[in-house]
Amino acid sequence: PLDILAISKDKKEFLVIELKKGRASDVVMGQIQRYMGHIKNNLAGDRDVKGLIIALEDDQNLRDALSVAPNIKFMKYEVSFKLSSFE
């Protein structure tokens, strides 16, 4: 099952979002492309399907794979928190 499926406000584009808790490598490309293909073939019709990989880190293999897949983007997440005393 895919992590998140979004549709644009104008309903002209689907976005498949794949979340990874750590480093993402090129293996995730096959995974997200499989999900995107399923959405394209079974739900989207003539609408565009794009992909977004979100992870803590990427690697060179993923960067190389993304360089030839213009419909898939990568974003890094950052986590920060603050502790406060309860008084």
C-alpha positions as CSV (number, residue, x, y, z in Angstrom):
1,P,0.0,0.0,0.0
2,L,1.2,3.5,-0.8
3,D,1.8,6.0,2.0
4,I,-0.2,9.0,0.8
5,L,-2.2,9.8,-2.3
6,A,-3.1,13.4,-2.9
7,I,-5.0,15.1,-5.7
8,S,-4.6,18.8,-6.7
9,K,-7.4,21.3,-6.0
10,D,-8.2,21.5,-9.7
11,K,-8.3,17.6,-9.8
12,K,-5.9,17.6,-12.8
13,E,-3.0,15.9,-11.0
14,F,-2.3,13.1,-8.6
15,L,0.7,13.0,-6.2
16,V,2.0,9.8,-4.8
17,I,4.0,10.5,-1.6
18,E,6.4,7.9,-0.3
19,L,7.7,8.4,3.3
20,K,10.9,6.9,4.5
21,K,12.1,7.2,8.1
22,G,15.8,7.3,7.4
23,R,17.9,7.3,4.3
24,A,16.3,6.7,0.9
25,S,18.3,5.0,-1.8
26,D,17.5,4.1,-5.4
27,V,15.4,1.1,-4.3
28,V,12.6,3.5,-3.5
29,M,12.4,4.5,-7.1
30,G,11.0,1.2,-8.2
31,Q,8.6,1.3,-5.4
32,I,7.2,4.8,-6.1
33,Q,7.1,4.1,-9.8
34,R,5.1,1.0,-9.2
35,Y,2.6,2.9,-7.1
36,M,2.5,5.7,-9.7
37,G,1.9,3.2,-12.5
38,H,-0.9,1.6,-10.6
39,I,-2.6,5.0,-10.0
40,K,-2.1,6.0,-13.7
41,N,-3.5,2.7,-15.0
42,N,-6.4,2.4,-12.6
43,L,-7.5,5.8,-11.3
44,A,-5.9,8.8,-13.1
45,G,-7.0,8.3,-16.7
46,D,-5.6,11.2,-18.7
47,R,-4.5,13.1,-15.6
48,D,-0.9,13.5,-14.6
49,V,0.7,11.4,-11.9
50,K,3.7,12.7,-10.0
51,G,5.8,11.3,-7.2
52,L,7.4,12.7,-4.1
53,I,9.9,10.9,-1.9
54,I,10.3,12.3,1.6
55,A,13.2,11.0,3.8
56,L,15.7,12.1,6.3
57,E,18.6,11.6,3.8
58,D,19.3,10.6,0.3
59,D,22.3,9.1,-1.4
60,Q,24.1,9.4,-4.7
61,N,22.3,6.4,-6.2
62,L,19.0,8.1,-5.5
63,R,20.2,11.4,-6.9
64,D,21.3,9.6,-10.1
65,A,18.0,7.9,-10.5
66,L,16.0,11.1,-9.9
67,S,18.1,12.9,-12.5
68,V,16.2,10.9,-15.3
69,A,12.8,11.0,-13.6
70,P,11.5,14.5,-13.9
71,N,8.0,13.6,-12.5
72,I,9.5,12.4,-9.2
73,K,10.9,14.8,-6.6
74,F,12.8,14.3,-3.3
75,M,12.5,16.4,-0.1
76,K,14.3,16.0,3.2
77,Y,12.5,16.3,6.5
78,E,13.9,17.8,9.6
79,V,12.8,17.0,13.2
80,S,13.3,19.3,16.1
81,F,11.6,19.5,19.5
82,K,11.9,21.5,22.6
83,L,11.4,20.4,26.2
84,S,9.8,22.7,28.7
85,S,9.2,22.2,32.4
86,F,5.6,21.9,33.5
87,E,5.0,24.3,36.4
